[in-house]
Amino acid sequence: MSREIILEVPNDLRAIENTIALVVERCDFCEGHARKLNLNFRVSLAEALANAMLYGNGGDCRKRVRLEICLEKDHVRACVTDQGEGFDPDAIPDPTTPENLTRPGGRGLFLMRKLMDEVRYNERGNSVTLVLRLGTDLGLDEAASA
C-alpha cells in the first residue's frame, strides 16, 4: 500500500502543527509504529518545515513551502522544498562540539539527522528529503548516546 500527499503550505509557523497532524492521520496503516511517527517523524518534519519557512523563505508570507509525502508499508518519505536560494548543510557547525554548545544554529539539522534514517539535500540546498524506515528501531535512546 502506498499513498502520496502533496501540499503547498503557507509560509506561516502556525500551519506546521496542523500540516503534520494531517500527514500522520493519513498514515493509518502505520499504526504499529506510533512511537516513531509521533516522535521521530513529527519532530523532524516540524524542524524541516520551520527551517524552510524561517531561513529558506526568510519569513516571507508571500512564499510557500512544498511538502511531498510518500507513505509506504515500510517507510515514510517527506520532501520539504522552500522558495529560497538554498544553503550548504555541510557548512553548518556541529552544535554538540564544545565550541558550539552556546552558539545558536544547527540543532534542528542535528535532530533530523539523529531521528531519521536518511536526510538528503538537493544540490541547491533548498529541499530536504527525510526518510523514516518503519522496520528499524532508531529513536531517542540511540540519538542520546550519539
Residue frames as qw, qx, qy, qz and C-alpha x, y, z in Angstrom:
[[0.000, 0.889, 0.458, 0.000, 0.00, 0.00, 0.00],
 [0.429, -0.021, 0.046, 0.902, 1.35, 3.39, -0.98],
 [0.038, 0.897, 0.436, -0.058, -0.06, 6.88, -0.53],
 [0.432, 0.171, 0.049, 0.884, 1.20, 10.20, -1.77],
 [0.114, -0.883, -0.393, 0.227, 0.31, 13.57, -0.32],
 [0.433, 0.249, 0.107, 0.860, 1.37, 16.86, -1.88],
 [0.191, -0.860, -0.423, 0.213, 0.70, 20.09, -0.02],
 [0.312, 0.528, -0.033, 0.789, 1.53, 23.73, -0.63],
 [0.481, -0.609, -0.504, 0.378, 1.89, 25.08, 2.90],
 [0.049, 0.951, 0.050, 0.302, 1.63, 28.81, 3.63],
 [0.527, 0.319, -0.437, 0.655, 4.85, 30.31, 4.98],
 [0.455, -0.617, 0.129, -0.629, 3.36, 30.60, 8.49],
 [0.126, 0.283, -0.880, 0.359, 4.77, 28.75, 11.51],
 [0.547, -0.003, 0.491, -0.678, 1.22, 28.35, 12.83],
 [0.803, 0.288, -0.254, -0.456, 0.48, 26.00, 9.90],
 [0.253, 0.439, -0.860, 0.065, 3.10, 23.44, 10.94],
 [0.348, -0.083, 0.816, -0.455, 1.15, 21.62, 13.65],
 [0.723, 0.362, 0.300, -0.506, -1.97, 21.10, 11.53],
 [0.576, 0.579, -0.507, -0.274, 0.10, 20.09, 8.50],
 [0.100, 0.351, -0.916, 0.165, 1.90, 17.39, 10.45],
 [0.503, 0.088, 0.685, -0.519, -1.33, 16.17, 12.05],
 [0.732, 0.469, -0.039, -0.492, -2.91, 15.83, 8.60],
 [0.473, 0.512, -0.708, -0.111, 0.03, 13.77, 7.32],
 [0.080, -0.220, 0.913, -0.334, 0.20, 11.46, 10.36],
 [0.631, 0.205, 0.440, -0.606, -3.58, 10.97, 10.23],
 [0.727, 0.487, -0.285, -0.392, -3.23, 9.67, 6.65],
 [0.318, 0.433, -0.839, 0.082, -0.71, 7.07, 7.81],
 [0.774, -0.280, 0.217, -0.525, -3.37, 4.85, 9.39],
 [0.963, 0.128, -0.236, -0.009, -1.66, 1.68, 8.13],
 [0.428, 0.494, -0.547, 0.523, 1.46, 2.65, 10.13],
 [0.642, -0.650, -0.057, -0.403, -0.30, 2.02, 13.47],
 [0.923, -0.253, -0.160, 0.241, 2.32, -0.40, 14.74],
 [0.604, 0.158, -0.095, 0.776, 4.87, 2.40, 14.56],
 [0.174, -0.911, -0.326, -0.184, 3.07, 5.11, 16.50],
 [0.567, -0.697, 0.030, 0.439, 6.10, 6.00, 18.66],
 [0.527, -0.053, 0.393, 0.751, 8.33, 6.55, 15.64],
 [0.144, 0.640, 0.493, 0.572, 5.68, 8.61, 13.86],
 [0.320, -0.893, -0.296, -0.110, 4.74, 10.66, 16.89],
 [0.530, -0.729, 0.151, 0.406, 8.32, 11.38, 17.92],
 [0.540, -0.191, 0.486, 0.660, 10.93, 10.90, 15.20],
 [0.299, 0.487, 0.598, 0.562, 8.76, 11.90, 12.25],
 [0.111, -0.917, -0.380, -0.053, 6.84, 14.76, 13.89],
 [0.434, -0.757, 0.106, 0.477, 9.95, 16.41, 15.36],
 [0.486, -0.129, 0.523, 0.688, 11.96, 16.07, 12.16],
 [0.222, 0.606, 0.593, 0.481, 9.18, 17.28, 9.89],
 [0.204, -0.933, -0.268, 0.123, 8.48, 20.23, 12.21],
 [0.465, -0.594, 0.266, 0.599, 12.16, 21.19, 12.08],
 [0.417, 0.143, 0.609, 0.659, 12.32, 20.88, 8.29],
 [0.081, 0.784, 0.539, 0.296, 9.17, 22.97, 7.81],
 [0.312, -0.900, -0.115, 0.281, 10.29, 25.63, 10.30],
 [0.494, -0.383, 0.388, 0.677, 13.73, 25.86, 8.68],
 [0.330, 0.404, 0.620, 0.586, 12.14, 26.21, 5.23],
 [0.061, -0.884, -0.439, -0.149, 9.82, 28.97, 6.45],
 [0.392, -0.871, -0.002, 0.296, 12.27, 30.93, 8.60],
 [0.428, -0.535, 0.470, 0.555, 15.57, 30.51, 6.77],
 [0.430, 0.204, 0.716, 0.511, 14.75, 29.31, 3.28],
 [0.108, 0.732, 0.538, 0.403, 11.84, 31.64, 2.64],
 [0.261, 0.188, -0.222, 0.920, 13.14, 34.29, 5.04],
 [0.047, 0.421, 0.647, -0.634, 9.79, 34.56, 6.82],
 [0.205, 0.125, -0.339, -0.910, 8.20, 35.99, 3.66],
 [0.495, 0.267, 0.675, -0.478, 4.45, 35.35, 3.99],
 [0.601, 0.549, -0.180, -0.553, 4.05, 35.59, 0.18],
 [0.320, 0.411, -0.839, -0.155, 6.12, 32.43, -0.26],
 [0.908, -0.165, 0.025, -0.384, 5.06, 28.82, 0.25],
 [0.235, -0.452, 0.861, -0.008, 6.65, 25.54, 1.23],
 [0.773, 0.164, -0.446, -0.420, 6.00, 22.45, -0.87],
 [0.466, -0.335, 0.770, -0.278, 5.60, 19.22, 1.09],
 [0.733, 0.217, -0.527, -0.371, 5.62, 15.89, -0.73],
 [0.529, -0.345, 0.699, -0.336, 4.91, 12.81, 1.36],
 [0.666, 0.172, -0.661, -0.301, 5.14, 9.20, 0.30],
 [0.622, -0.345, 0.548, -0.440, 3.66, 6.73, 2.77],
 [0.613, 0.258, -0.723, -0.189, 4.78, 3.17, 2.16],
 [0.878, -0.355, -0.294, -0.128, 4.28, -0.01, 4.16],
 [0.842, -0.197, -0.208, 0.458, 7.92, 0.01, 5.32],
 [0.425, -0.154, -0.080, 0.888, 8.87, 3.71, 5.29],
 [0.113, 0.917, 0.350, -0.152, 7.70, 7.30, 5.23],
 [0.523, 0.073, 0.193, 0.827, 9.44, 9.83, 2.98],
 [0.034, 0.916, 0.318, -0.242, 8.95, 13.58, 3.24],
 [0.517, 0.228, 0.201, 0.800, 10.40, 16.14, 0.87],
 [0.114, -0.871, -0.307, 0.365, 10.27, 19.77, 2.06],
 [0.512, 0.284, 0.283, 0.760, 11.12, 22.44, -0.53],
 [0.073, -0.775, -0.265, 0.569, 11.26, 26.18, 0.02],
 [0.507, 0.808, 0.227, 0.198, 11.47, 29.04, -2.48],
 [0.312, -0.888, 0.225, 0.251, 14.78, 30.35, -1.17],
 [0.364, 0.771, -0.513, -0.098, 18.30, 30.43, -2.55],
 [0.946, -0.014, -0.311, 0.092, 19.34, 27.31, -0.63],
 [0.321, -0.816, 0.458, -0.144, 22.32, 26.65, 1.63],
 [0.572, 0.369, -0.725, 0.105, 25.19, 24.24, 2.18],
 [0.809, -0.526, -0.103, -0.241, 24.20, 21.88, 5.02],
 [0.859, -0.010, -0.248, 0.448, 27.83, 20.79, 5.42],
 [0.262, 0.496, -0.195, 0.804, 28.74, 24.38, 6.34],
 [0.569, -0.667, -0.046, -0.480, 26.53, 24.29, 9.44],
 [0.121, 0.482, -0.769, 0.401, 28.72, 23.62, 12.50],
 [0.579, -0.246, -0.777, 0.044, 28.09, 20.62, 14.75],
 [0.367, -0.708, 0.035, -0.602, 26.12, 22.01, 17.73],
 [0.889, -0.439, -0.130, -0.010, 27.45, 19.27, 20.04],
 [0.686, 0.240, -0.281, 0.627, 31.12, 20.29, 19.93],
 [0.437, -0.541, -0.402, 0.596, 32.28, 22.29, 22.97],
 [0.186, -0.166, 0.122, 0.961, 32.94, 25.48, 20.99],
 [0.237, -0.241, -0.519, -0.785, 29.38, 25.43, 19.57],
 [0.234, -0.402, -0.852, 0.240, 27.35, 24.48, 22.64],
 [0.029, -0.612, -0.411, 0.675, 26.29, 28.07, 23.37],
 [0.060, 0.228, -0.421, -0.876, 26.01, 29.20, 19.76],
 [0.659, 0.384, 0.365, -0.535, 22.61, 29.29, 18.10],
 [0.606, 0.552, -0.373, -0.434, 22.01, 27.24, 14.99],
 [0.347, 0.378, -0.852, -0.101, 22.44, 23.71, 13.76],
 [0.351, -0.098, 0.808, -0.464, 20.33, 21.98, 16.40],
 [0.752, 0.337, 0.192, -0.534, 17.38, 21.32, 14.07],
 [0.639, 0.520, -0.537, -0.184, 19.62, 19.71, 11.46],
 [0.019, 0.364, -0.881, 0.302, 21.29, 17.67, 14.21],
 [0.570, 0.064, 0.613, -0.543, 17.90, 16.42, 15.45],
 [0.784, 0.436, -0.097, -0.430, 16.73, 15.49, 11.97],
 [0.476, 0.519, -0.710, -0.018, 19.94, 13.55, 11.30],
 [0.097, -0.243, 0.877, -0.402, 19.63, 11.65, 14.59],
 [0.560, 0.167, 0.563, -0.584, 15.90, 10.91, 14.44],
 [0.776, 0.496, -0.042, -0.388, 15.55, 9.96, 10.77],
 [0.876, -0.045, 0.409, 0.249, 17.15, 7.08, 8.88],
 [0.546, 0.257, 0.344, 0.719, 18.09, 9.32, 5.94],
 [0.042, 0.886, 0.170, -0.429, 18.42, 13.07, 5.49],
 [0.569, 0.151, 0.446, 0.675, 19.37, 14.27, 1.99],
 [0.110, 0.752, 0.092, -0.644, 19.53, 17.72, 0.43],
 [0.693, 0.654, 0.246, 0.179, 19.28, 18.69, -3.20],
 [0.655, 0.184, 0.029, 0.732, 22.28, 20.34, -4.84],
 [0.015, 0.689, 0.114, 0.716, 20.84, 23.83, -4.48],
 [0.259, -0.039, -0.680, 0.685, 20.14, 23.29, -0.77],
 [0.381, -0.094, 0.096, -0.915, 16.52, 24.41, -0.79],
 [0.843, -0.094, -0.265, -0.459, 14.99, 20.95, -0.48],
 [0.166, -0.394, 0.858, -0.283, 15.46, 18.27, 2.15],
 [0.773, -0.064, -0.510, -0.371, 14.26, 14.68, 1.94],
 [0.377, -0.400, 0.693, -0.467, 13.63, 12.82, 5.19],
 [0.714, 0.023, -0.638, -0.286, 13.21, 9.04, 5.26],
 [0.470, -0.367, 0.636, -0.489, 12.00, 7.06, 8.27],
 [0.485, 0.076, -0.845, -0.211, 12.09, 3.30, 7.91],
 [0.687, -0.403, 0.069, -0.601, 9.30, 1.76, 9.91],
 [0.948, -0.067, -0.312, 0.014, 11.04, -1.58, 10.37],
 [0.523, 0.317, -0.478, 0.631, 14.07, -0.09, 12.20],
 [0.549, -0.677, -0.457, 0.180, 14.37, 0.92, 15.82],
 [0.355, 0.285, -0.120, 0.882, 16.01, 4.32, 15.57],
 [0.357, -0.807, -0.430, -0.192, 14.86, 6.51, 18.41],
 [0.210, -0.913, 0.176, -0.303, 15.76, 8.76, 21.31],
 [0.834, -0.474, 0.239, 0.148, 17.86, 6.14, 23.09],
 [0.782, 0.217, 0.236, 0.535, 20.18, 5.87, 20.09],
 [0.231, 0.824, 0.077, 0.512, 20.14, 9.64, 19.50],
 [0.476, -0.859, 0.125, -0.144, 21.01, 10.33, 23.15],
 [0.836, -0.362, 0.284, 0.300, 24.02, 8.02, 23.04],
 [0.689, 0.546, 0.163, 0.448, 25.46, 9.61, 19.88]]
